[in-house]
Amino acid sequence: MKDEALIEAVYDAALEYIYSVVPVKRIDDLDIAVALDEGEVTIDIRLITDRGEAVDQKTVDEAIKVASEKAEKLMGPKT
């Protein structure tokens, strides 16, 4: 899989998760950054809603987990 396709798939996984648990109208700010460097995927998410910082952080943590699992699945086993 090309790097660009992998990054897009991981980004989409994070975005889909967030939209599945947070109504769009409650999102004040959302920024998702996915990078691939020497076979390592990094995911950074900033979410601001009217639900409170602790709830937002839990959502971000879960979105990163889902996106990380997607990256591992797409990259296959490490040799």
PASEGU-282439 format. One record per residue: residue number from 1; residue in three letters; x, y, z of N, C-alpha, C, O, CB in turn. Coordinates in Angstrom, 1 decimal. Atoms other than C-alpha are relative to their C-alpha. Last residue first. Glycine has a CB too. Layout:
REM PASEGU-282439
+-----+--------+--------+--------+--------+--------+--------+--------+--------+--------+--------+--------+--------+--------+--------+--------+--------+
! num ! residu !   n.c1 !   n.c2 !   n.c3 !  ca.c1 !  ca.c2 !  ca.c3 !   c.c1 !   c.c2 !   c.c3 !   o.c1 !   o.c2 !   o.c3 !  cb.c1 !  cb.c2 !  cb.c3 !
+-----+--------+--------+--------+--------+--------+--------+--------+--------+--------+--------+--------+--------+--------+--------+--------+--------+
! NUM !    Ala !      X !      Y !      Z !      X !      Y !      Z !      X !      Y !      Z !      X !      Y !      Z !      X !      Y !      Z !
...
+-----+--------+--------+--------+--------+--------+--------+--------+--------+--------+--------+--------+--------+--------+--------+--------+--------+
This chain:
REM PASEGU-282439
+-----+--------+--------+--------+--------+--------+--------+--------+--------+--------+--------+--------+--------+--------+--------+--------+--------+
! num ! residu !   n.c1 !   n.c2 !   n.c3 !  ca.c1 !  ca.c2 !  ca.c3 !   c.c1 !   c.c2 !   c.c3 !   o.c1 !   o.c2 !   o.c3 !  cb.c1 !  cb.c2 !  cb.c3 !
+-----+--------+--------+--------+--------+--------+--------+--------+--------+--------+--------+--------+--------+--------+--------+--------+--------+
!  79 !    Thr !   -1.0 !    1.1 !    0.2 !    9.3 !   -8.6 !   10.0 !    1.3 !    0.2 !    0.8 !    2.2 !   -0.6 !    0.8 !    0.3 !   -0.2 !   -1.5 !
!  78 !    Lys !   -1.4 !   -0.5 !    0.1 !    6.4 !   -6.5 !   11.1 !    0.9 !   -1.2 !   -0.1 !    0.7 !   -2.2 !    0.6 !    0.4 !    0.9 !    1.2 !
!  77 !    Pro !   -1.0 !    0.3 !   -1.1 !    3.0 !   -7.9 !   10.4 !    1.4 !    0.5 !   -0.2 !    1.8 !    0.6 !   -1.4 !    0.0 !   -1.6 !    0.2 !
!  76 !    Gly !   -0.4 !    1.4 !   -0.1 !    0.7 !   -6.1 !    8.0 !    1.0 !   -0.2 !    1.2 !    1.4 !    0.7 !    1.9 !    0.6 !   -0.5 !   -1.3 !
!  75 !    Met !   -1.5 !    0.2 !    0.1 !    0.8 !   -2.4 !    7.3 !    0.4 !   -1.4 !    0.0 !    1.5 !   -1.8 !   -0.4 !    0.7 !    0.8 !    1.0 !
!  74 !    Leu !   -0.4 !   -0.3 !    1.3 !   -3.0 !   -2.2 !    6.7 !    1.5 !   -0.2 !   -0.3 !    1.9 !   -0.6 !   -1.4 !   -0.3 !    1.4 !   -0.3 !
!  73 !    Lys !    0.7 !    1.0 !    0.9 !   -4.0 !   -4.0 !    9.9 !    0.5 !    0.2 !   -1.4 !    0.8 !   -0.7 !   -2.1 !   -1.5 !    0.1 !    0.1 !
!  72 !    Glu !   -0.7 !    1.3 !   -0.2 !   -1.4 !   -2.0 !   12.0 !   -0.6 !   -1.0 !   -1.0 !    0.1 !   -1.8 !   -1.6 !   -0.2 !   -0.5 !    1.4 !
!  71 !    Ala !   -1.4 !   -0.1 !    0.6 !   -2.7 !    1.3 !   10.5 !    0.7 !   -1.4 !    0.1 !    1.3 !   -1.8 !   -0.8 !    0.8 !    1.1 !    0.7 !
!  70 !    Lys !    0.1 !   -0.1 !    1.5 !   -6.3 !    0.4 !   11.2 !    1.3 !    0.0 !   -0.7 !    1.6 !   -0.7 !   -1.6 !   -0.9 !    1.2 !   -0.5 !
!  69 !    Glu !    0.4 !    1.4 !    0.4 !   -5.5 !   -0.6 !   14.8 !   -0.1 !   -0.1 !   -1.5 !    0.3 !   -1.1 !   -2.1 !   -1.3 !   -0.4 !    0.7 !
!  68 !    Ser !   -1.3 !    0.8 !   -0.2 !   -3.7 !    2.8 !   15.2 !   -0.3 !   -1.5 !   -0.4 !    0.6 !   -2.1 !   -1.1 !    0.5 !    0.1 !    1.4 !
!  67 !    Ala !   -0.9 !   -0.3 !    1.2 !   -6.8 !    4.6 !   13.8 !    1.3 !   -0.8 !    0.1 !    1.8 !   -1.2 !   -1.0 !    0.3 !    1.5 !    0.0 !
!  66 !    Val !    0.7 !    0.6 !    1.2 !   -9.1 !    2.8 !   16.3 !    0.9 !    0.2 !   -1.2 !    1.1 !   -0.7 !   -2.0 !   -1.4 !    0.7 !   -0.2 !
!  65 !    Lys !   -0.1 !    1.5 !    0.0 !   -6.7 !    3.5 !   19.2 !   -0.6 !   -0.6 !   -1.2 !    0.0 !   -1.5 !   -1.8 !   -0.8 !   -0.5 !    1.3 !
!  64 !    Ile !   -1.4 !    0.3 !    0.2 !   -6.3 !    7.2 !   18.2 !    0.2 !   -1.6 !    0.0 !    0.9 !   -2.1 !   -0.8 !    1.0 !    0.6 !    1.0 !
!  63 !    Ala !   -0.2 !   -0.2 !    1.5 !  -10.0 !    7.6 !   18.0 !    1.4 !   -0.4 !   -0.4 !    1.6 !   -1.0 !   -1.4 !   -0.3 !    1.4 !   -0.4 !
!  62 !    Glu !    0.7 !    1.1 !    0.7 !  -10.4 !    6.0 !   21.5 !    0.2 !    0.1 !   -1.5 !    0.4 !   -0.9 !   -2.2 !   -1.5 !    0.0 !    0.3 !
!  61 !    Asp !   -0.8 !    1.3 !   -0.3 !   -7.8 !    8.4 !   23.0 !   -0.6 !   -1.2 !   -0.8 !    0.1 !   -2.0 !   -1.3 !   -0.1 !   -0.2 !    1.5 !
!  60 !    Val !   -1.2 !   -0.1 !    0.7 !   -9.5 !   11.4 !   21.2 !    0.8 !   -1.3 !    0.2 !    1.3 !   -1.9 !   -0.7 !    0.8 !    1.2 !    0.4 !
!  59 !    Thr !    0.3 !    0.2 !    1.5 !  -12.9 !   10.4 !   22.5 !    1.2 !    0.0 !   -0.8 !    1.4 !   -0.8 !   -1.7 !   -1.0 !    1.1 !   -0.4 !
!  58 !    Lys !    0.3 !    1.4 !    0.1 !  -11.5 !   10.1 !   26.1 !   -0.3 !   -0.3 !   -1.5 !    0.1 !   -1.4 !   -2.0 !   -1.2 !   -0.4 !    0.9 !
!  57 !    Gln !   -1.2 !    0.8 !   -0.1 !   -9.9 !   13.5 !   25.7 !   -0.2 !   -1.5 !   -0.1 !    0.5 !   -2.2 !   -0.8 !    0.8 !    0.3 !    1.3 !
!  56 !    Asp !   -0.7 !   -0.2 !    1.2 !  -13.2 !   15.1 !   24.6 !    1.3 !   -0.9 !   -0.1 !    1.6 !   -1.5 !   -1.1 !    0.4 !    1.5 !   -0.3 !
!  55 !    Val !    0.8 !    0.8 !    0.9 !  -15.0 !   13.6 !   27.6 !    0.7 !    0.1 !   -1.4 !    0.8 !   -0.9 !   -2.1 !   -1.5 !    0.5 !   -0.2 !
!  54 !    Ala !   -0.3 !    1.4 !   -0.3 !  -12.3 !   15.0 !   29.9 !   -0.7 !   -0.9 !   -1.0 !   -0.2 !   -1.9 !   -1.4 !   -0.5 !   -0.3 !    1.5 !
!  53 !    Glu !   -1.4 !    0.5 !    0.4 !  -12.3 !   18.4 !   28.2 !    0.2 !   -1.4 !    0.3 !    0.8 !   -2.1 !   -0.5 !    1.0 !    0.9 !    0.8 !
!  52 !    Gly !   -0.9 !    0.0 !   -1.1 !  -16.1 !   19.0 !   28.3 !    1.3 !   -0.6 !   -0.3 !    1.4 !   -1.5 !   -1.2 !   -0.6 !   -0.7 !    1.3 !
!  51 !    Arg !    0.2 !    1.1 !   -0.9 !  -19.0 !   18.3 !   26.1 !    0.9 !   -0.1 !    1.2 !    0.7 !   -0.8 !    2.1 !    0.1 !   -1.3 !   -0.8 !
!  50 !    Asp !    0.6 !   -0.5 !   -1.2 !  -19.1 !   21.6 !   24.3 !   -0.3 !   -1.0 !    1.0 !   -1.0 !   -0.8 !    2.0 !   -1.3 !    0.7 !   -0.5 !
!  49 !    Thr !    1.5 !    0.0 !    0.1 !  -16.6 !   20.4 !   21.8 !   -0.5 !    0.7 !    1.2 !    0.2 !    1.2 !    2.0 !   -0.5 !   -1.5 !   -0.1 !
!  48 !    Ile !    0.6 !   -0.9 !   -0.9 !  -12.8 !   20.7 !   21.1 !   -1.5 !    0.0 !   -0.3 !   -2.0 !    0.3 !   -1.4 !    0.6 !    1.5 !   -0.1 !
!  47 !    Leu !    1.4 !   -0.1 !    0.1 !  -10.9 !   17.9 !   19.5 !   -0.5 !    0.9 !    1.1 !   -0.2 !    0.8 !    2.2 !   -0.7 !   -1.4 !    0.2 !
!  46 !    Arg !    0.5 !   -1.0 !   -0.9 !   -7.2 !   17.8 !   18.7 !   -1.5 !    0.2 !   -0.2 !   -1.9 !    0.4 !   -1.3 !    0.8 !    1.4 !   -0.2 !
!  45 !    Ile !    1.4 !   -0.5 !    0.1 !   -5.9 !   14.7 !   17.2 !   -0.2 !    1.0 !    1.1 !    0.1 !    0.9 !    2.2 !   -1.0 !   -1.2 !    0.1 !
!  44 !    Asp !    0.2 !   -1.0 !   -1.0 !   -2.3 !   13.5 !   16.6 !   -1.4 !    0.6 !   -0.3 !   -1.7 !    1.0 !   -1.4 !    1.1 !    1.2 !   -0.2 !
!  43 !    Ile !    1.3 !   -0.5 !    0.1 !   -1.5 !   10.2 !   14.9 !   -0.2 !    1.1 !    1.1 !    0.0 !    0.8 !    2.3 !   -1.1 !   -1.1 !    0.1 !
!  42 !    Thr !    0.3 !   -0.8 !   -1.1 !    2.0 !    8.9 !   14.2 !   -1.4 !    0.7 !   -0.2 !   -1.7 !    1.2 !   -1.4 !    1.1 !    1.1 !    0.3 !
!  41 !    Val !    1.1 !   -0.9 !    0.2 !    2.6 !    6.0 !   11.9 !   -0.2 !    0.8 !    1.3 !   -0.3 !    0.2 !    2.4 !   -1.3 !   -0.8 !   -0.3 !
!  40 !    Glu !    0.7 !   -0.2 !   -1.2 !    6.0 !    4.3 !   12.0 !   -1.1 !    1.1 !   -0.3 !   -0.8 !    2.1 !   -0.8 !    1.0 !    0.5 !    1.1 !
!  39 !    Gly !    0.9 !    1.2 !   -0.4 !    7.4 !    2.7 !    8.9 !   -0.8 !    0.2 !    1.3 !   -1.5 !   -0.7 !    1.7 !    0.8 !   -1.2 !    0.1 !
!  38 !    Glu !   -0.8 !    1.2 !   -0.1 !   10.3 !    5.2 !    8.5 !   -0.8 !   -1.2 !    0.5 !   -0.4 !   -1.9 !    1.4 !    1.2 !    0.2 !    0.9 !
!  37 !    Asp !   -1.5 !   -0.3 !    0.0 !    8.1 !    8.2 !    9.1 !    0.7 !   -1.3 !    0.3 !    0.6 !   -1.9 !    1.4 !    0.3 !    1.1 !    1.0 !
!  36 !    Leu !   -0.7 !    1.3 !    0.2 !    4.3 !    8.1 !    8.3 !    1.5 !    0.3 !   -0.1 !    1.9 !    1.0 !   -1.1 !   -0.5 !   -0.8 !   -1.2 !
!  35 !    Ala !   -1.3 !   -0.1 !    0.7 !    2.3 !   11.1 !    9.5 !    0.6 !   -1.4 !    0.0 !    0.3 !   -2.2 !    0.9 !    0.9 !    1.0 !    0.6 !
!  34 !    Val !   -0.5 !    1.4 !    0.1 !   -1.4 !   11.5 !   10.4 !    1.3 !    0.1 !   -0.8 !    1.3 !    0.7 !   -1.8 !   -1.0 !   -1.0 !   -0.6 !
!  33 !    Ala !   -1.2 !    0.1 !    0.7 !   -2.8 !   14.8 !   11.7 !    0.6 !   -1.4 !    0.0 !    0.7 !   -2.0 !    1.1 !    1.1 !    1.1 !    0.5 !
!  32 !    Ile !   -0.6 !    1.3 !    0.0 !   -6.4 !   15.3 !   12.8 !    1.3 !    0.0 !   -0.9 !    1.2 !    0.4 !   -2.1 !   -1.0 !   -1.1 !   -0.5 !
!  31 !    Asp !   -1.2 !    0.1 !    0.8 !   -7.7 !   18.7 !   13.8 !    0.6 !   -1.4 !    0.1 !    0.9 !   -1.8 !    1.2 !    1.0 !    1.1 !    0.4 !
!  30 !    Leu !   -0.5 !    1.3 !    0.1 !  -11.2 !   19.3 !   15.1 !    1.2 !    0.0 !   -1.0 !    1.1 !    0.6 !   -2.1 !   -1.1 !   -1.0 !   -0.6 !
!  29 !    Asp !   -1.2 !    0.0 !    0.7 !  -12.7 !   22.5 !   16.5 !    0.5 !   -1.5 !   -0.1 !    0.4 !   -2.2 !    0.9 !    1.1 !    0.9 !    0.6 !
!  28 !    Asp !   -0.5 !   -1.4 !    0.2 !  -16.1 !   23.5 !   17.8 !    1.3 !    0.0 !   -0.8 !    1.5 !    0.9 !   -1.7 !    0.2 !    0.7 !    1.3 !
!  27 !    Ile !   -1.4 !   -0.2 !    0.2 !  -17.7 !   20.1 !   17.4 !    0.3 !    1.4 !   -0.3 !   -0.1 !    2.0 !   -1.3 !    0.5 !   -1.0 !   -1.1 !
!  26 !    Arg !   -0.6 !   -0.3 !   -1.4 !  -21.2 !   19.9 !   18.9 !    1.5 !    0.2 !   -0.1 !    2.1 !    0.5 !    0.9 !   -0.3 !   -1.2 !    0.9 !
!  25 !    Lys !    0.3 !   -1.3 !   -0.5 !  -22.9 !   20.3 !   15.5 !    0.6 !    0.4 !    1.3 !    0.6 !    1.5 !    1.7 !   -1.5 !    0.2 !    0.1 !
!  24 !    Val !   -0.8 !   -1.1 !    0.7 !  -21.0 !   17.4 !   14.1 !   -0.3 !    1.3 !    0.6 !    0.6 !    2.2 !    0.7 !   -0.3 !   -0.1 !   -1.5 !
!  23 !    Pro !    0.7 !   -0.7 !    1.1 !  -22.6 !   15.0 !   16.6 !    0.8 !    1.2 !   -0.5 !    1.4 !    2.0 !    0.2 !   -1.4 !    0.5 !    0.6 !
!  22 !    Val !    0.3 !   -1.4 !   -0.3 !  -19.9 !   13.2 !   18.5 !   -0.8 !    0.6 !   -1.1 !   -0.4 !    0.5 !   -2.3 !    1.4 !    0.8 !    0.2 !
!  21 !    Val !    0.3 !   -0.2 !   -1.4 !  -19.7 !    9.4 !   18.8 !   -0.3 !    1.5 !    0.3 !   -0.8 !    1.7 !    1.4 !    1.1 !   -0.5 !    0.8 !
!  20 !    Ser !    1.0 !    1.0 !   -0.5 !  -19.8 !    8.2 !   15.2 !   -0.4 !    0.3 !    1.4 !   -1.4 !   -0.2 !    1.8 !    0.6 !   -1.4 !   -0.2 !
!  19 !    Tyr !    1.4 !   -0.4 !    0.5 !  -18.2 !   11.5 !   13.9 !   -1.0 !   -1.1 !    0.5 !   -2.2 !   -0.7 !    0.5 !    0.0 !    0.1 !   -1.5 !
!  18 !    Ile !    0.4 !   -1.3 !   -0.7 !  -15.1 !   10.8 !   16.1 !   -1.5 !    0.3 !   -0.4 !   -2.3 !    0.7 !    0.4 !    0.9 !    1.1 !   -0.3 !
!  17 !    Tyr !    0.3 !    0.3 !   -1.4 !  -14.9 !    7.2 !   14.8 !   -0.5 !    1.2 !    0.7 !   -1.5 !    1.2 !    1.4 !    1.3 !   -0.5 !    0.7 !
!  16 !    Glu !    1.3 !    0.8 !   -0.1 !  -15.3 !    8.2 !   11.2 !   -0.3 !   -0.3 !    1.4 !   -1.5 !   -0.3 !    1.8 !    0.1 !   -1.2 !   -0.9 !
!  15 !    Leu !    1.1 !   -1.0 !    0.3 !  -12.5 !   10.9 !   11.5 !   -1.4 !   -0.8 !    0.2 !   -2.3 !   -0.2 !    0.8 !    0.1 !    0.6 !   -1.4 !
!  14 !    Ala !    0.1 !   -0.9 !   -1.1 !  -10.1 !    8.4 !   13.1 !   -1.2 !    1.0 !   -0.1 !   -2.0 !    1.1 !    0.8 !    1.3 !    0.9 !    0.2 !
!  13 !    Ala !    0.4 !    0.8 !   -1.2 !  -10.7 !    5.8 !   10.5 !   -0.2 !    0.8 !    1.2 !   -1.2 !    0.7 !    1.9 !    1.0 !   -1.1 !    0.2 !
!  12 !    Asp !    1.4 !    0.3 !    0.1 !  -10.5 !    8.4 !    7.7 !   -0.5 !   -0.8 !    1.1 !   -1.7 !   -0.6 !    1.6 !   -0.3 !   -0.7 !   -1.3 !
!  11 !    Tyr !    0.7 !   -1.3 !   -0.3 !   -7.1 !    9.6 !    8.9 !   -1.5 !   -0.2 !    0.0 !   -2.2 !    0.2 !    0.9 !    0.4 !    1.1 !   -1.1 !
!  10 !    Val !   -0.1 !   -0.2 !   -1.5 !   -5.8 !    6.0 !    9.0 !   -0.8 !    1.3 !    0.4 !   -1.5 !    1.3 !    1.4 !    1.5 !    0.0 !    0.4 !
!   9 !    Ala !    0.8 !    1.1 !   -0.7 !   -7.1 !    5.3 !    5.5 !    0.0 !    0.2 !    1.5 !   -1.0 !    0.1 !    2.1 !    0.5 !   -1.4 !   -0.4 !
!   8 !    Glu !    1.4 !   -0.3 !    0.3 !   -5.6 !    8.6 !    4.1 !   -1.0 !   -1.0 !    0.8 !   -2.0 !   -0.5 !    1.3 !   -0.4 !    0.1 !   -1.4 !
!   7 !    Ile !    0.3 !   -1.2 !   -0.8 !   -2.3 !    7.9 !    5.7 !   -1.4 !    0.4 !   -0.1 !   -2.1 !    0.7 !    0.9 !    0.9 !    1.2 !   -0.4 !
!   6 !    Leu !    0.0 !    0.4 !   -1.4 !   -2.2 !    4.4 !    4.2 !   -0.4 !    1.2 !    0.9 !   -1.2 !    1.0 !    1.8 !    1.4 !   -0.6 !    0.4 !
!   5 !    Ala !    1.2 !    0.7 !   -0.2 !   -3.2 !    5.7 !    0.8 !   -0.1 !   -0.5 !    1.4 !   -1.2 !   -0.5 !    2.0 !   -0.1 !   -1.2 !   -1.0 !
!   4 !    Glu !    1.1 !   -0.9 !    0.1 !   -0.5 !    8.3 !    0.8 !   -1.3 !   -0.7 !    0.3 !   -2.2 !   -0.1 !    1.1 !   -0.1 !    0.7 !   -1.3 !
!   3 !    Asp !    0.1 !   -0.8 !   -1.2 !    2.1 !    5.8 !    1.9 !   -1.2 !    0.9 !    0.1 !   -1.8 !    1.0 !    1.1 !    1.3 !    0.8 !    0.2 !
!   2 !    Lys !   -0.8 !   -1.2 !    0.1 !    1.3 !    3.4 !   -0.9 !   -0.2 !    0.8 !    1.3 !   -1.2 !    0.8 !    2.0 !   -0.4 !    0.9 !   -1.2 !
!   1 !    Met !    0.9 !   -1.2 !    0.0 !    0.0 !    0.0 !    0.0 !    0.9 !    1.2 !    0.0 !    1.9 !    1.3 !    0.7 !   -1.0 !    0.0 !    1.2 !
+-----+--------+--------+--------+--------+--------+--------+--------+--------+--------+--------+--------+--------+--------+--------+--------+--------+
